[in-house]
């Protein structure tokens, strides 16, 4: 017998589906329920590698952690990684299967994947007591409904009840709830059980009359009102939830242990991928991390990070156009710290030979590191471990580029001192390993190097655990659900499905 299930949909993108899904997952896990996350189709440049070497959305990896289970490809069978305005790389069951335009994907390929994603969901429901599914965008995108496999398509195919989340902080949440429902077909509406208000500020009693009127208009109840909380935007999917010059995340950090702070500038390159790599830096007391896009913003930075990108050659063009390329070369020549991660590492090298992403052939890099990169058709997807700066480090690799290191020192080595990855010359480091800064002892050793090079009296906190901080965030999400949602009613939905006899709200849409 298959376990229960629920689809968390949203009135818009960024309504809070990912964090609500994670919160429900953590609440259930704390109740002893064997639970798993699922997102049929994800569009994101933030991805993760499972232990079996499959690439999935990083949000689903975070949700798996909320469930206290290992992430697998079943949890995100289709991942779309944008490569520009018109095309994306399609990753199916954790492996890339080619580039496709939006028209080509929605014109036929997407609908053919419905059987695959329903099979993955069925396998999960056969293993777990409950599967909490996350939708994408809005279920009322009527132009895409015929080929939909992630919202009402998966809900109808698997008979899932649907909870619609709305961000009240944006305004217009009642109209968004009503309009979303009224643009669904009669059959789809039968699966929409009710609503969940997200990011509410103020006195809930003032909202209750509106919730009662919404119930009268739609015949559907509101399952909870979640208050606004800072610092919950972990492992975002579709883009930076901060302005380019805003500090990373919103969480308050403790004062520095030493006399100085460390200032970290992250170059906001086009098609930036896995910008979550710098979250571990921002979690350190006294480390201030900002995204920047102008050369003058590098001047007072103690460390500049060039992050991953889905378009290494395009990022090179962008750096040159904005004057950031020259600023990075000056920093390196002056012995001021620079860290390149994945695509950022590649563009710091001498050259990039790319017949895969940009198809521009050989392109000069910034020439800071003695590295030549050739893009292979096969994507590297691994979870390596090693040592760096005398400390253990682990991470994950997601890249087509193969680096030929012609000089300098290896950045990361095995336990016998043999080079595994990366390159270091002076105070410039490069590595393909995402997530390496989450290794606490390595991160502290690296920050000590940066502080010494920058002349800062900064001292890393001896007890900062990024894993523990992540667990605290996930527990805060679970608390939101437990304290501000009707959990008994939520469990009935998961176990028994949408209530029978829910009214149809016209005009509806074609079935």
N, C-alpha and C positions, 0 to 999 in steps of 0.2 A: 504493500500500500504506500502511495506517495505521501510525503509530508506536506504540511501546510505551506501557504505562500501568500505574498502580498506584493503589489507593485506600487512603489512610491513615485508618483508622477508630479509634475510641477506646472504652474501656470505659465512660467517663463524659464529660460535658462537662468542659472544662478539664483533660483528661488530657495535653494538649500536642500535639494534632493540628496546630494552625496552625504552631507553631514547628518541629515535626518535618518537616512538609511543606516549609516554607521551607528547612530544613537540607538535605533531600534535593535540593531544587531548586538550591541554591547549590553543593552538591557536584557535581552533574551539570554545571552550567554551567562550573565550573572544569575539568571533564574535556573540555570542548569539545562537550558534547551540547547540541543545540538543544532546550530544554525549556520547558514552560509549566505554570502552575498551573491548577486548576479546582476550583470548588465549586458544585455544581448549585444549592443553596439555602442561603442564609445568613440568619441572624437576628441583626441587629446594628444599633446606633445609630451605630457608627463607620463612615462611608462615605467614598468618594473619587470624584472626577470624572475620567473618562478624557479624552483629548484630543479624542475625537469627541463629548464631552458626555453620556456615559452614567454613571449612578451605580452603583457596585459596592461590595462590602464592602472596607473598608480593609485587612483582612488579606490579601485577594487582590491588592491593589495592592502590598503589601509583598512577597508571594510572587513577583509578577512582577518586582519589583526584584531579588529573590534570583536569578531566572532571567536577569537583565540584558535584559529585554524590556519593551516598553510594555504596560501593562494595557489590556484591552479588555473589552467587555460579554460576550463569549463566555466569559470566565473565571469569571463569576458571573452566570448568566442570571436567577436569581431571588433577590431580596433582600427580606427581610421586616423592616420597621422598626416595632417596637412603639410603639403610641400609648396603651397602658394595659394592664390585666390581661387584657382580652378581645379586643382587636383590633390589627391591624397594617396599615400601608400596604404594599401589594404593589408592588414595583418589578420589572418584567419587561423584560429586555434593556435595562436602564439607564434606563427611564422609568416613572414611577408610573402604575398602572392602576386604583387605587382602594383603599379600606379594606375589610378583611374580618375577620370573627371567626375564631377558631381552628376552631370547629365548621364554619363554612362552607368554610374552606380545606381542612381535612382531609376534609370530606364530599364532595369531588368535584373542586374546582378543582386541587388539588395533583396528583392522578393524571393529569389532562388535560395537565399540563405535562411529563410524562415524555418525550413525543416531542420537545418543544422542547429540553430539556436534553440528551437523547441526540444530537440534531442538532448542538448547539453543541460537544459533546465530540468528535463525529466530525470536525467542521471543524478543531478544534485538532489532533487526531491525524493529520489529513491534511497538516498544515503543519509539525508539530514531530516530532522524533525520539522524544520522550517527553512524556507529560502526567501530572503528579502530582496526583491528586485528593484532596480533603479531605472526609471525612464530617462529620456533625453529631451531637452528643449521642452516643448509643450505637446500634449496629446491631441491638441486641437489644430495642428498644422494640416488643414484639410487638403492642401495641395499635395501632401506626401502620404496621406492615409492609405492609399491603395498599395503602396510598397512598404508600409511601416512594419518593422520587425522589433522595435524596442519599446513602444508605448502600447497602444490599444491592440496592435497586431499580436504582441506576445501575450497580453492579458486575455484576449479572446481565445487565442490558440491554446492557452494553458488553463483557462477558466479562473484567472486570478482576480481577486478583489482589488480595487484601485483606490488609493488615498492620494488626493491632490493637495500639494503643498503650495502655499502662496506667501510671498515676502511682503508683509504689511509695511515694512520700513520704506518701501518704494512708493506706497500709496496705491489706491485703487484695488485693494485686494478683493472686496466684495464683487465688483464688476468683473474682475479676473476669474473668480470662482464661477460665477454665474455664466459668463460668456464661454469659458472653457467647456462647461457641461453642455450648454445649449448648442454648441457647434459639433457635438458628437452624435453619431447615429443612434437610433433607438437601441440597437443591440449593444453598442459600446456603453451607452448610458446605464444599462442594466448592471454593469460591473463597477461603476463608480459609487463607492459606498459613502464617501464623505470627504471632509476637508481637514487640513491642519494648517493653522496660522503660524508663521515663522517670523522671528525678529520683532516681537512686539515690545514697545516701550510704554510704560505707564501703568494705569490702573485698569486691570482686566474687567472690572465691573462696568466700566464705561463702554467696553466693546460688546458686552453680552447682549444688549438689545439688537445689535446688528447681526449677531450670530443667530439669534432667535428668528429674525426676519429672513435670513438666508435659509434657515431650515424650513420656514413656511413657504418660501418661493420654490425650493428645490426638492423638499422632502428628504433632505440629507443632513445629517448632523455634523458638527465639528468635533473632531476627536482630540483636540488639544490646542492650546495657545502657548507657544514656546517663547520665552522672553529673549530679548536681544542680549547676546553675550559676546564680549571681545575675545579675539584670539582663537576662534574655533575653525578658521578656514584652513584646515590641514589638507595637504596633498590635493590641491585644486586641479581641475581638469583642463579648462579651456583657455585660461589666460591669467595674467596677474590680477589679483584682487586688490592691488594697491596701485597708486599712480607711479609712473616711472621714477619719480624722485621721492616717493614715500618710503618710509622704513618698512622692512620686511615684517609682515604680519602686524598684529595689533597688541600682542601680549606684552605686558610689562616685564622688564627684566630687572634683576637685582643690580645694585651698585657694584662697580668694579672692585676687586680685591686690592689691586695695586692703585697707584696714584693716577694712572692714565686710562682712558678708554682706547680701544682699537677701532679705527674707521675702515670699513670694508665697502668698496664700490664695485658693483656688479654691472658689467656692460650689458645693456638690454638689447642684445643682438636680435635681428629678425628671426622668426621661427624658433625662438628660444625653447629648448626642451629641458625637462627635468630641472627647472629653476628651484625645485624643492631641495636641491643639493645644498643650498646656502642656509636652509632652515637651522641646521645644526650649529652654524656659526652664530646665527641670531639668538640661539638659545643660551649662549654663553654670557654670563654677567659681564657687562662692560664692553661688549662687542656691538657696534652699531652698523647695521647692514642696510645699504640703500642701492636701488637700481638707478643707473645713470645713462645718459645718452649724449653727453657733451664732453669734450676733452678737458675743459677747465674743472670739471667735477672730479677728475682724477688727481688733481694737484695735491690736495691735502689728504688723500686716502693712504692709509698704511698698507693696505693690500688691495689689489685689483683682481677680481675674478672674471675670467672670460668663460661663460657657461656653455653648456651644450646647445647645439642648434641642429635643426633638420635641414639646414641649408648652409653648409660651411662656406662655399664659394660666394653665395649671396651675402653672408655675414662679412666676408672679407671686403666685398665692394662697399658695404655699409660703413665699415670701420674707416675705410679710406676716404669716402665721401664726407664723413663728419669730422675728419681730423683725429679720430681716436687711434688709428693705426700708428701715426707718428708719435702720439702721446705714449702709447704702449712701448714703442721702440726706445723712446727717451728714458722711460722708467727702467727698462731692462738694462740699458747702458749705464744708468746711474746706480745700479744695484738695489733698486727698490722693488719690493715683492710683487710678483705677478703669478697667478695660478690659472692655468687653462684646464678645463674639464671636458673630455670627449671632443666635440666639435671645436671647442675653444682651444684645446690642446693641438688639434690638427692645424688650425689656422696660424698658430704661433710658429709653425715649422717653415722649412725652406720652400716647399712646393706641395701642391695638392693636384693629383691627377684624378679627375672625376668624370667618368663616363657613365655614372649611375644616377646621381641626384640632379646635378645641373647639366650634365653632358657637355661641359665646356672644355673637356680635356685637361691639359696641364695649365695650372694657374699658379703664379707666384704667391707664396705665403708671406708672413711678416718677417721671416728670417731671424727670429729671436732664438729658436731652438734648432739644433742640427738634426732635423727630422724631415723625411719625405713621406708623404701619404699617398697611397693608391687605393681608390675605392673598389672593393670587390663586390661581385653580384650577391654573394652569400653574406647574410648579416651575422655578425658575432653576437651571440646571446649566451652569456655565462654568468656565474656567481663565484668569482675568484676570491681567494684569501692569500694574504702574504704579510710582509713586514715593511715598514717605512719609518725612517727616523728612529729606528730601534724599538718600534712598538708594533703590535699586531694591528692589521687593517683588513677589512673586507669590503666588498662592494658588488656592483653588477655592471656588466658591459652590454651596450646596445649601440652598435655602430657598423657601418659598411667599410669605413676607412681602416686600412692596414698600415701601421707606422713602421718605417724603416729608420731606426735610430743610428745616426752616423757619428755621434760623439756625446760629450757630456757624461753624466752619470745616470744609471737607472734610478727612477724614483721609488719604485716598489720592487722588492725582491722576495725570493722564497726563503725558507728557513736555513738554507745553506749559503745565502748571500748571492745567489744567481738572479740576474735581472728578470723580472716578470713583466713590468709595464712601465711606461712613462719615461720622462727625461727631465734632468735638472741641469741647468747651467747658471751659476751664480745664484741669484735670488729669484730665478724664474723656474717654476715647476709646471709640468704637464702630465696628465694622466687620462686614460680612457675610463677609469673606474668612477662611475656614479656612486653616490652613497658612502664614499670612503670617509667623509668628515663625520659620519655618524658613529665611527669607532672612537670612543671617548679618549683613550690614551693617545692615539695617533693625533687626534684633533688638538689636544693640549700641547703635544710636542710641536706640532706645526705652528700653533699660535705663538709659542715661545720663540720660535725661529723668526716669525714675522715681527714680533715686538722688538727683538734684538736688532733686526735689520732696520727697523723704523725708528729706533732710538726711543721707544716708548716704555715707560715704567708700568707695563701691564702684566698682571699675573693671572693666568687661567685658574678658574675655580677648581679645586682638587676633586670635587665630588659631583660635578654636573654629569648626569646620565641622560643622554638623549632618549634612550629607550624608555626610561622611567617617565620622562616628561611626556613622551608620546602616549604612554599608558594613562597618565593623568588626564590628558586631553580627551582620550577616548572615554574615560570614566565620566568626565564632565558631560560628554554627549549623552551617555547612558543616563546620567542624573536628570538631564533636561527632559528626556522621555518619561522616566519614572515619576518625576515630580510634577510635570505639567501636561501630561497626556493621560487620557483614560485608558490605562494599560489593560484593564479587564476587557474593555470593548475591542481594543486592538488585537488581543489574543483571540477573541471570538472571530474577528475578521480573518486572521491568519489560519485558524483551524477550520472554520466553516464556510468561508467565502462571503460575498456580498449579500446583504439582506434581500429577501424576495419582495417583489411588489413595489420596487422603487419607481416613482413616477417619471414619465417622459417629459422633458422640457423642450418645447419647440424653439426654433424651427428644426433643430437637428441637422444632420448631414446625410448624404446618400449612404446606404449600408455598405 
